Amino acid sequence: MRLPRTPLSVIVAEIAPERRGGVVGVVDGHSPLGVEGDADIKERRELVRRFGYKL
């Protein structure tokens, strides 16, 4: 599966100058392309299971 390239912004917070920053969030710059169908849901669930995420 090849994902489309989209612009994004990463929000990073820094607590103090001597400490490292942490990612607070990621903002995607495009609107959704459509609604997930049954086949899309199945494909997404299989993908996240390969990453070790349990649904």
N, C-alpha and C positions, 0 to 999 in steps of 0.2 A: 504494500500500500504506500503510495507516495502522497504526502500532504502538500497542499498548496502553500506557497510562500506568502506570508502576510506581514505587514509592518507591525511592530509591537513596541511597547515601552515597558521597561522594568523599573519598579519603584524600590529603591534601596534606602534603608534607614541606618544611620550611624548614631550610636548612643553617646560616645565620647571620642575625641581625636585619637586616643591611644588604643582604642578597640576597633575591631573590624566591623564592617557593615553587614547587614542581613537583608535578604530579599523579602519585602513586605507583600508584593503582588506583581502581577503581570497584566498589562492591558493590551488586548488585541484591537487592531485598528479597523477591522471590517465587520460589516453586518453578517449574520448567518446566511448561508447559501440556500437553505431550505429546511424542511422538516425531516427528521429521521424516520425512515420506514423500518419495517420489521427486519429486513436484511441488514440495514445499517446498524441497528441496535445489536444484532447478533455479532457482526464484525467488530464493533466497538468493545463489546464484552470479551470477546476472544482476545483482542489486543491487550486490554488491561490485565487480563489473567496471565498473559505471557510476561507482563511486568511484575507479577506476583501479587497483584491487588485482588482481593476476594470480594465478590459481589454477593 
